[in-house]
Amino acid sequence: MFLYKVEKTFKVKDRGYILTPGYSKPKLDENLKIKIGDSIKLQFPDGSYLATKITGINFNSCYDILIDSLEDIPIGTEIWLINQ
């Protein structure tokens, strides 16, 4: 299931990256349950992808997702929830 395109990223030392849709809150199914540990696929603008897990979330205001990654996450990357 497609969640959103990344508009902003923030590197958190020793934690990874916070991925956010910016100020435009995506319209997701209100019954969708996303939690820490869920598997996601990051589809990069160049067509490559990275499978990872959610290590932190903040869905109160703008659907920020924290992932444990050593590589930069480019703007425009699509976040897909796996097995939902």
N, C-alpha and C positions, 0 to 999 in steps of 0.2 A: 504494500500500500504506500503510495506516494505521500510524504508528509509536507515538504516544502523545499524551495531553493534557498541556499545559503546566501544571505546578503552581507553579513558581517561575521568576522571571526575574531576571537580573542585568545591569545596564548596565555595559559596559566602555568606558571613555573611548577614543575614536578607533578602536574596533574593532567595536562593535555590541552585540548582546545574547546572553547565554548563556541558552538555554532548557533547562529540566530537568523531568523528571517527578516531582521531589521525592525522597522516600525509597522510593517504591514502584517498583522496577525493572520495566519492562514486559517481557512475554514475547514476544520476537521470534524469528522463524525463525533457527535457529543457522547456516544457510547464507547468510543475508542479508549482503551485502557493501555497506556504506555508506562513502562516502569524501568527502573534501573536494572540492568542485566539483559534487557531486550536486544536482540540482534538487529542491526541495521546495515544497509549497503549504501555507501557513498559513491554516487555516479559522477565522476569528474567531467568537466566540460570537454576534455579531450577524448572521452569515450572509455577511459580506464575506470576501474572501480576499486574500492577497498571495503572489505567486510569487517565490521567491528561491533562493539557492544556499547550501549549507553551506560556511562559511569556516573551521570548526574543529570537531573532535569529541573527545570523551572517553568511550569506551564501556567503560572498565575497571570503573567502579563504578556509574554511574547514567545513562548515555546522554545526557550533556550535548551540546548542539549550539550552536555559535556561528554567528550570522548577521550580516551587515552590513545594519543597518536603522536608519533615523532615527526611526521611529515606535515608540511603546510597544507591547509585545506583551501583550495581556490574559491573565490567568490563565484557563484553560479552552480556550485556543486548541488546535486539533487540528493535529498535524504529519503531513502525508502525503508520502511519497516518490513522486516522479513517474518514470514509465518504468522500473519495476523489475518 
